[in-house]
């Protein structure tokens, strides 16, 4: 094509409506990003995810059994360490803390009072400590084996549950030694355990996913658990913090272990039904933690193998 002065003017091939002369001041570049309708979007479908997790239940059991064997294989006392830790803490709190703080236990021996609080806390702290680092410590399996990534933190929780069952056997000795008998209302315990496990699972899933991307959390985690021991009513009663019902409800919503530990002491030691309002708030909060932790884990799951 000839210009007005007879020189050639090349035409650049462009999409329809965007052709322009090569000598023009501005040339419209093609859009480099893909169209929005073909963007990949991570869709989280809970029911298929749960079905897939159930299909890998044998792998979860195998991982839990492997971790238990590795933990206690070369230990001289073996599984006795599952009992030693809470017993030593109970003795320390009974000798030191109760003597100076004068905790109101409602006539219950303080050894029983503190040990019944240490059992759920030991389960929670052990689950979060080991399960929170489970993806990082199993990075080789994570890159070589296809499976739902949840199996690793869930296996750690299963190990903590076994330790809880072993440590609970000490109660068979504490009750005769202290001359105190468990009450008939202990049949509420399965309901309390469900709330405890749901809360623990939600927190562990969230922590394990975040640790993969934010390794500094590994250094913060032990400190947070240590502080949580004294924030949670383990060595004292929930009513010792405040007599305000509103405060206790908010406290239980933030930390559902408050309602679990308080309910265990009410049912096993005092022989009364758990505080249903406190337990209801704790149960709803535990469900929120579980749902949020699961959704966060599935949202971050796609990049775990590359980063861990």
C-alpha positions as CSV (number, residue, x, y, z in Angstrom):
1,X,0.0,0.0,0.0
2,X,1.3,3.4,-1.0
3,X,1.3,6.4,1.3
4,X,0.5,9.9,0.1
5,X,4.1,10.6,-0.7
6,X,4.5,7.2,-2.5
7,X,6.4,5.4,0.3
8,X,5.3,2.0,1.6
9,X,3.5,1.7,4.9
10,X,3.5,-1.8,6.4
11,X,0.4,-3.0,8.1
12,X,0.8,-5.1,11.2
13,X,-1.4,-8.2,11.5
14,X,-3.6,-7.6,14.6
15,X,-6.9,-9.0,15.8
16,X,-10.0,-7.6,14.1
17,X,-10.6,-4.0,15.1
18,X,-7.0,-3.6,16.3
19,X,-5.0,-3.2,13.0
20,X,-2.8,-0.1,12.9
21,X,0.0,1.3,10.8
22,X,3.6,0.4,11.9
23,X,4.5,4.0,11.9
24,X,1.7,5.0,14.3
25,X,2.7,6.4,17.7
26,X,1.1,3.6,19.7
27,X,0.6,0.0,19.0
28,X,-1.9,-2.1,20.9
29,X,-0.3,-5.2,22.3
30,X,-2.2,-8.4,22.6
31,X,-3.5,-9.4,26.1
32,X,-1.1,-12.0,27.5
33,X,-3.3,-13.3,30.4
34,X,-5.9,-16.0,29.7
35,X,-9.5,-15.2,29.6
36,X,-11.2,-15.2,33.0
37,X,-13.6,-17.9,32.1
38,X,-10.8,-20.4,31.7
39,X,-9.0,-19.5,34.9
40,X,-8.4,-22.4,37.3
41,X,-10.4,-22.2,40.5
42,X,-9.9,-24.5,43.5
43,X,-13.3,-26.0,44.3
44,X,-13.6,-27.6,47.7
45,X,-16.1,-30.4,47.8
46,X,-16.4,-31.7,51.4
47,X,-18.3,-35.0,50.8
48,X,-16.0,-36.3,48.0
49,X,-13.0,-35.3,50.2
50,X,-14.4,-37.2,53.2
51,X,-15.1,-40.3,51.0
52,X,-11.5,-40.2,49.7
53,X,-10.2,-39.8,53.3
54,X,-12.2,-42.8,54.3
55,X,-10.8,-44.8,51.4
56,X,-7.3,-44.2,52.8
57,X,-8.2,-45.1,56.4
58,X,-5.7,-48.1,56.3
59,X,-2.9,-45.7,55.4
60,X,-3.8,-43.5,58.4
61,X,-3.7,-46.5,60.7
62,X,-0.4,-47.6,59.3
63,X,1.1,-44.1,59.7
64,X,-0.2,-43.9,63.3
65,X,1.2,-47.3,64.1
66,X,4.6,-46.4,62.6
67,X,4.9,-43.2,64.6
68,X,4.0,-45.0,67.8
69,X,6.7,-47.7,67.1
70,X,9.3,-45.1,66.3
71,X,8.5,-43.0,69.3
72,X,8.7,-45.8,71.9
73,X,11.0,-48.4,70.2
74,X,14.3,-47.2,71.7
75,X,12.8,-45.8,74.9
76,X,13.7,-47.8,77.9
77,X,10.3,-47.2,79.5
78,X,8.4,-47.6,76.3
79,X,4.7,-46.6,76.4
80,X,5.1,-45.7,80.1
81,X,6.1,-42.2,78.9
82,X,2.5,-41.6,78.0
83,X,1.8,-41.8,81.7
84,X,4.9,-40.3,83.1
85,X,4.4,-36.8,81.7
86,X,0.9,-36.1,83.1
87,X,1.7,-37.8,86.4
88,X,4.8,-35.7,86.9
89,X,2.9,-32.5,86.1
90,X,0.1,-33.6,88.5
91,X,2.6,-34.1,91.3
92,X,4.2,-30.8,90.6
93,X,0.9,-28.9,90.6
94,X,-0.3,-30.7,93.7
95,X,2.9,-30.0,95.7
96,X,3.6,-26.5,94.6
97,X,0.6,-24.8,92.8
98,X,-2.1,-26.0,95.2
99,X,-0.1,-25.1,98.3
100,X,0.4,-21.5,97.3
101,X,-2.7,-20.8,95.2
102,X,-5.3,-22.6,97.3
103,X,-7.4,-23.7,94.4
104,X,-11.1,-24.3,95.2
105,X,-11.9,-27.9,94.1
106,X,-15.3,-28.2,95.8
107,X,-14.0,-30.9,98.2
108,X,-12.4,-33.0,95.5
109,X,-8.8,-34.1,96.1
110,X,-6.6,-31.8,94.1
111,X,-4.6,-34.7,92.6
112,X,-7.8,-35.9,90.9
113,X,-8.9,-32.4,90.1
114,X,-5.7,-31.5,88.3
115,X,-5.2,-34.9,86.6
116,X,-8.7,-34.8,85.1
117,X,-7.8,-31.4,83.6
118,X,-4.3,-32.6,82.4
119,X,-5.7,-35.5,80.4
120,X,-7.6,-33.5,77.7
121,X,-4.9,-30.8,77.7
122,X,-2.1,-33.4,77.1
123,X,-4.2,-34.9,74.3
124,X,-4.7,-31.5,72.7
125,X,-1.1,-30.3,73.1
126,X,0.4,-33.6,71.8
127,X,-1.9,-33.5,68.8
128,X,-1.1,-30.0,67.8
129,X,2.7,-30.4,68.5
130,X,3.1,-33.6,66.5
131,X,0.3,-33.1,64.0
132,X,1.2,-29.5,63.3
133,X,4.6,-30.6,62.0
134,X,3.5,-33.9,60.4
135,X,3.5,-32.6,56.9
136,X,7.0,-31.1,57.2
137,X,8.4,-34.2,58.8
138,X,6.8,-36.5,56.2
139,X,7.9,-34.4,53.2
140,X,9.4,-37.4,51.4
141,X,6.2,-39.4,51.6
142,X,4.3,-36.2,50.7
143,X,6.2,-36.0,47.4
144,X,6.2,-39.7,46.4
145,X,2.8,-40.9,47.6
146,X,-0.6,-39.8,46.5
147,X,-3.1,-39.6,49.3
148,X,-5.3,-37.0,51.0
149,X,-2.8,-34.9,52.9
150,X,-5.0,-35.0,56.0
151,X,-3.9,-38.5,56.8
152,X,-0.7,-37.2,58.3
153,X,-2.1,-34.8,61.0
154,X,-5.0,-37.3,61.6
155,X,-2.4,-40.1,62.3
156,X,-0.7,-37.8,64.8
157,X,-4.1,-37.2,66.5
158,X,-4.7,-41.0,66.6
159,X,-1.3,-41.4,68.4
160,X,-2.3,-38.8,70.9
161,X,-5.6,-40.6,71.5
162,X,-3.8,-43.8,72.3
163,X,-1.6,-41.9,74.7
164,X,-4.8,-40.5,76.3
165,X,-6.2,-44.0,76.8
166,X,-3.0,-45.2,78.4
167,X,-2.8,-42.2,80.7
168,X,-6.4,-42.6,81.7
169,X,-5.5,-45.9,83.4
170,X,-3.8,-43.9,86.2
171,X,-7.3,-42.9,87.3
172,X,-7.8,-46.5,88.3
173,X,-5.1,-46.0,90.9
174,X,-5.9,-42.4,91.9
175,X,-9.5,-43.1,92.9
176,X,-8.6,-45.8,95.5
177,X,-5.6,-43.9,96.7
178,X,-7.6,-40.7,97.3
179,X,-10.6,-42.6,98.6
180,X,-12.8,-40.9,96.0
181,X,-15.1,-42.7,93.6
182,X,-16.2,-41.6,90.1
183,X,-19.9,-40.6,89.9
184,X,-22.6,-42.2,87.9
185,X,-22.9,-39.1,85.6
186,X,-19.6,-40.2,84.0
187,X,-21.8,-41.5,81.1
188,X,-21.7,-38.0,79.7
189,X,-18.0,-38.4,78.9
190,X,-18.4,-39.6,75.2
191,X,-20.3,-36.3,74.4
192,X,-17.4,-34.3,75.9
193,X,-14.8,-36.4,74.1
194,X,-16.5,-35.6,70.7
195,X,-16.3,-31.9,71.4
196,X,-12.6,-32.3,72.4
197,X,-11.7,-34.3,69.3
198,X,-13.5,-31.9,67.0
199,X,-11.7,-28.9,68.4
200,X,-8.4,-30.6,68.4
201,X,-8.8,-31.8,64.8
202,X,-9.7,-28.4,63.5
203,X,-6.8,-26.7,65.2
204,X,-4.3,-29.4,64.1
205,X,-5.4,-29.3,60.5
206,X,-5.1,-25.5,60.4
207,X,-1.7,-25.4,62.1
208,X,-0.2,-28.2,59.9
209,X,-1.3,-26.4,56.7
210,X,0.1,-23.0,57.8
211,X,3.4,-24.5,59.0
212,X,4.2,-25.7,55.5
213,X,4.0,-22.1,54.2
214,X,5.2,-20.2,57.4
215,X,8.0,-22.1,59.0
216,X,8.4,-19.6,61.7
217,X,5.3,-21.1,63.3
218,X,7.4,-24.1,64.3
219,X,9.3,-21.9,66.7
220,X,6.1,-20.1,68.0
221,X,4.2,-23.3,68.5
222,X,6.0,-24.6,71.7
223,X,5.6,-21.2,73.3
224,X,1.9,-21.0,72.4
225,X,1.3,-24.4,73.9
226,X,3.1,-23.6,77.1
227,X,1.1,-20.4,77.5
228,X,-2.1,-22.2,76.6
229,X,-1.6,-24.6,79.6
230,X,-2.1,-21.7,82.0
231,X,-4.8,-19.9,80.0
232,X,-6.8,-23.1,79.9
233,X,-8.4,-24.1,83.3
234,X,-6.2,-27.1,83.8
235,X,-4.8,-26.5,87.2
236,X,-7.7,-24.4,88.4
237,X,-11.5,-24.3,87.8
238,X,-13.2,-22.3,85.2
239,X,-15.2,-20.5,87.8
240,X,-12.0,-19.3,89.5
241,X,-11.3,-16.9,86.6
242,X,-14.6,-15.1,86.8
243,X,-18.1,-15.6,88.2
244,X,-19.6,-13.8,85.2
245,X,-21.6,-16.2,83.0
246,X,-21.1,-14.0,80.0
247,X,-17.4,-14.1,80.4
248,X,-17.3,-17.9,80.8
249,X,-19.4,-18.3,77.6
250,X,-17.0,-16.1,75.6
251,X,-14.1,-17.9,77.2
252,X,-15.6,-21.3,76.1
253,X,-16.3,-20.0,72.6
254,X,-12.6,-19.0,72.2
255,X,-11.3,-22.2,73.8
256,X,-13.8,-25.1,73.8
257,X,-11.5,-27.1,76.1
258,X,-12.9,-24.9,78.9
259,X,-16.3,-26.5,78.6
260,X,-14.8,-30.0,78.1
261,X,-12.6,-29.9,81.2
262,X,-15.3,-28.2,83.3
263,X,-17.8,-30.8,82.1
264,X,-15.5,-33.7,83.0
265,X,-15.0,-32.4,86.5
266,X,-18.8,-31.9,86.9
267,X,-19.7,-35.3,85.7
268,X,-16.9,-37.5,87.0
269,X,-16.1,-35.8,90.3
270,X,-19.1,-33.8,91.3
271,X,-21.8,-36.1,90.0
272,X,-23.9,-33.4,88.2
273,X,-24.7,-32.9,84.5
274,X,-22.4,-30.6,82.5
275,X,-23.3,-27.0,82.1
276,X,-25.4,-27.3,79.0
277,X,-25.1,-23.7,78.0
278,X,-21.3,-23.7,78.4
279,X,-21.1,-27.1,76.6
280,X,-23.4,-25.9,73.8
281,X,-21.2,-22.9,73.1
282,X,-18.1,-25.0,73.2
283,X,-19.6,-27.6,70.8
284,X,-20.7,-24.9,68.3
285,X,-17.2,-23.3,68.6
286,X,-15.5,-26.7,68.1
287,X,-17.6,-27.2,65.0
288,X,-16.5,-23.8,63.6
289,X,-12.9,-24.6,64.4
290,X,-13.3,-28.0,62.6
291,X,-15.0,-26.6,59.5
292,X,-12.6,-23.7,59.2
293,X,-9.5,-25.8,59.8
294,X,-10.7,-28.4,57.2
295,X,-11.5,-25.7,54.5
296,X,-8.2,-23.9,55.1
297,X,-6.3,-27.2,54.8
298,X,-8.0,-28.1,51.6
299,X,-7.5,-24.6,50.2
300,X,-3.7,-24.8,50.8
301,X,-3.4,-28.5,49.9
302,X,-2.4,-28.0,46.3
303,X,1.0,-26.4,46.9
304,X,2.1,-28.5,49.9
305,X,4.1,-31.1,48.0
306,X,6.1,-28.4,46.2
307,X,6.9,-26.3,49.3
308,X,7.2,-29.0,52.1
